[in-house]
């Protein structure tokens, strides 16, 4: 791969870049709405999802543009613009960015063998990879890229102000279904469907900071390795999930790397995001569009080494805490708790080493067929934000691919961790 890339310079050619608008106008009564409480609390950042197909070409991009336009009629806020107040969305059908491109000097097999960040950047619309504020900008940007020799990349960057990971998966799934001629149920627009909440104060703009020197590595845990992790905590933890054991495992190794680097103990916490749709009473449908994730934390607050089983147990207990001790929670009561809790979030993490974990497992990414069959690989662009874990299913659905982003020194020690190597 390295010698091949040295011989042939990689080149990206933009075929077209345009704005795609909904195929039918948004009704006047839907033209304006305010972001939900959870939308308001979301980061000013775009979620960059990458799907790689071994077949496909630019010959059917007219179909993709047409079906994107049709899909936007159901996701009309995505085609709008966020006003300068940072709360109000003008759903005036301003449209989304759509790019067609082709890449030479790199085949799809080359990319799959070595998915370098420099190549990833080319596969996303320019300026939208981990873009910050979305005020007066397109909420969504999509690019279809043809690889030399065949194969296609589909990428979307969707503003976190109108979408969480579940929403991103649902949108892509609906777009792919529309391309195949299948009609899916209308999504539920959460900002119009749940009680509106006034925070009573202005939420500061939260922008992901990628200025630190970070590196992202991917670790694949197949079904056999995950079974081994589960077996190691059996008897101490009842029915651990694959996400719980892998998350605890990564956190344990990251703590060890930090301790080895500094030579002294530092208190840390892991923020675990949770999709709350199925945890409401009554449950919200998975195609509820907007932000509807919340989090709990587990901590390493003393100087003794935490066992894997104790961390997994904390993760299981954290899920219950999010639901006030049960399996489900009343929507109105929960939103009141979120509003109360959000006012002092920053103080909770002062003087702590903070890690974050997001799981996109059990989302239908590997069933997204735009007419080329199922994707060979689905991932997120390298995060480059320190102390971040992002989990995806492996293509067979049984394992987990973990994206781990740490500062360079921490990653060097993380990779040498004997527990991880074993």
Rosetta blueprint (number, residue, H / E / L):
1 X L
2 X H
3 X H
4 X H
5 X H
6 X H
7 X H
8 X L
9 X L
10 X L
11 X E
12 X E
13 X E
14 X E
15 X E
16 X E
17 X E
18 X E
19 X E
20 X E
21 X L
22 X L
23 X L
24 X L
25 X L
26 X L
27 X L
28 X H
29 X H
30 X H
31 X L
32 X E
33 X E
34 X E
35 X L
36 X L
37 X H
38 X H
39 X H
40 X H
41 X H
42 X L
43 X L
44 X E
45 X L
46 X E
47 X E
48 X E
49 X E
50 X E
51 X E
52 X E
53 X E
54 X L
55 X L
56 X L
57 X L
58 X H
59 X H
60 X H
61 X H
62 X H
63 X H
64 X H
65 X H
66 X H
67 X H
68 X H
69 X H
70 X H
71 X H
72 X H
73 X H
74 X H
75 X L
76 X H
77 X H
78 X H
79 X H
80 X L
81 X E
82 X E
83 X L
84 X L
85 X L
86 X L
87 X L
88 X E
89 X E
90 X E
91 X L
92 X L
93 X L
94 X L
95 X L
96 X E
97 X E
98 X E
99 X E
100 X E
101 X E
102 X E
103 X E
104 X E
105 X L
106 X L
107 X L
108 X H
109 X H
110 X H
111 X H
112 X H
113 X H
114 X L
115 X L
116 X L
117 X H
118 X H
119 X H
120 X H
121 X H
122 X H
123 X L
124 X L
125 X L
126 X L
127 X L
128 X L
129 X L
130 X L
131 X L
132 X L
133 X L
134 X L
135 X E
136 X L
137 X L
138 X L
139 X L
140 X E
141 X E
142 X E
143 X E
144 X E
145 X E
146 X E
147 X E
148 X L
149 X L
150 X L
151 X L
152 X E
153 X E
154 X E
155 X E
156 X E
157 X E
158 X E
159 X E
160 X L
161 X L
162 X L
163 X L
164 X L
165 X H
166 X H
167 X H
168 X H
169 X H
170 X H
171 X H
172 X H
173 X H
174 X H
175 X H
176 X H
177 X H
178 X H
179 X H
180 X L
181 X L
182 X L
183 X L
184 X L
185 X L
186 X L
187 X L
188 X E
189 X E
190 X H
191 X H
192 X H
193 X H
194 X L
195 X L
196 X L
197 X L
198 X L
199 X L
200 X L
201 X L
202 X L
203 X L
204 X L
205 X L
206 X L
207 X E
208 X L
209 X L
210 X L
211 X L
212 X L
213 X L
214 X E
215 X E
216 X E
217 X E
218 X E
219 X E
220 X E
221 X E
222 X L
223 X H
224 X H
225 X H
226 X H
227 X H
228 X H
229 X H
230 X H
231 X H
232 X H
233 X H
234 X E
235 X L
236 X L
237 X E
238 X L
239 X L
240 X L
241 X L
242 X H
243 X H
244 X H
245 X H
246 X H
247 X H
248 X H
249 X H
250 X H
251 X H
252 X H
253 X H
254 X H
255 X H
256 X H
257 X H
258 X H
259 X H
260 X H
261 X H
262 X H
263 X L
264 X L
265 X L
266 X L
267 X L
268 X E
269 X E
270 X E
271 X E
272 X E
273 X E
274 X E
275 X E
276 X L
277 X H
278 X H
279 X H
280 X E
281 X E
282 X L
283 X L
284 X L
285 X L
286 X L
287 X L
288 X E
289 X E
290 X L
291 X L
292 X L
293 X E
294 X E
295 X E
296 X E
297 X E
298 X E
299 X E
300 X E
301 X L
302 X L
303 X L
304 X L
305 X L
306 X L
307 X L
308 X H
309 X H
310 X H
311 X H
312 X H
313 X H
314 X H
315 X H
316 X H
317 X H
318 X H
319 X H
320 X H
321 X H
322 X H
323 X L
324 X L
325 X L
326 X L
327 X L
328 X L
329 X E
330 X E
331 X H
332 X H
333 X H
334 X H
335 X H
336 X H
337 X H
338 X H
339 X H
340 X H
341 X H
342 X H
343 X L
344 X L
345 X H
346 X H
347 X H
348 X H
349 X L
350 X L
351 X L
352 X L
353 X E
354 X E
355 X E
356 X E
357 X E
358 X E
359 X E
360 X L
361 X L
362 X L
363 X L
364 X H
365 X H
366 X H
367 X H
368 X L
369 X L
370 X L
371 X L
372 X L
373 X L
374 X L
375 X L
376 X L
377 X E
378 X E
379 X E
380 X E
381 X L
382 X L
383 X L
384 X L
385 X L
386 X L
387 X L
388 X E
389 X E
390 X E
391 X E
392 X E
393 X E
394 X L
395 X L
396 X L
397 X L
398 X L
399 X L
400 X E
401 X E
402 X E
403 X E
404 X E
405 X E
406 X E
407 X E
408 X H
409 X H
410 X H
411 X H
412 X H
413 X H
414 X H
415 X H
416 X L
417 X L
418 X H
419 X H
420 X H
421 X H
422 X L
